[in-house]
Amino acid sequence: MGKPHAVCEVELLTRGVITQRDRNQAIEKVQALCELGHEPVLAAVLKLKVRTKATLELPAIAEASLDLNGTPVRAHATGHSITEAVDLLHDRLSRRLRRRRDRLEDRHHEPEPTPNHAGYSAVPSDEREVVRHKTLAMHPMSLEEAADEMDQLDHGFYLFLDADHDLDRVVYRNGDGSVYVVPAVAGEDLPGDTRPPIRSGSVVLSHLPLTEAEALLDETDDAFVFFADPDSDLDRGNVLYRRFDGHYGLITPAV
């Protein structure tokens, strides 16, 4: 790969009481990361925020967005202090930049892979079954953190427990460049000034058993069904999704 590009200018946005020292250190950390991608950094935005509510466990937020030659790379972190949040942000953003760099290097040395998995239609609907069941211990997190986890895992959706609303929710992408969240919360001020917009999605939480969730997924072109089993005492949100091998995957919260 070529020589790293020059250190980029970082646009800083702040809200709340943040010292000049914290501001300078945060900018320096983001500027240092501009060299990791080995690509021109067309723009860099750093957002620091301290929330004033005394009931918040992690009041400090640090969020960064780098435009790497037209491709956005983002990360988000919360902490007890701005210093802690910026350190976590630095770790997450550096991992994503290294992963992107490694992928670009692989493309330069290897031919494009040929897909060898079966398409979804390869398995008749009456033969499809849940071949993977994953149970998640869902720790409360913010909407921004959930979107970042989805990006870091390179998934198309992510089931999480919303810390602000004590509610099982799903963030997902549908191919238009935006991030969506369901179910909607009345009056919610959705974030989005340093990432693709996070919008309220059209997917609803359906109350139906697993067999009916499977039937609903078969009837649509959707990647997943967000549902709660009415026969369960937990009343928690579950995700049934399509697998590349033509079968189903199921994600449920841990008890």
NORJOUR-V390946 format. One record per pair of residues at least 24 apart in sequence whose C-alpha atoms are under 6 Angstrom apart, sorted by the first residue. I is the first residue (numbers start at 1). J is the second residue. If there is no record, write none. Layout:
BEGIN
i;j
I;J
I;J
END
This chain:
BEGIN
i;j
4;35
4;38
5;35
7;31
10;44
10;45
11;45
12;46
12;47
13;47
14;47
14;48
14;49
15;49
16;49
16;50
37;97
37;101
40;68
40;69
41;67
41;68
41;69
42;67
43;67
61;85
62;86
65;194
75;148
118;245
119;244
120;244
120;246
123;246
128;247
129;247
129;248
130;248
130;249
132;249
133;249
133;250
133;251
134;251
135;251
135;252
135;253
135;254
136;253
136;254
137;254
168;237
END
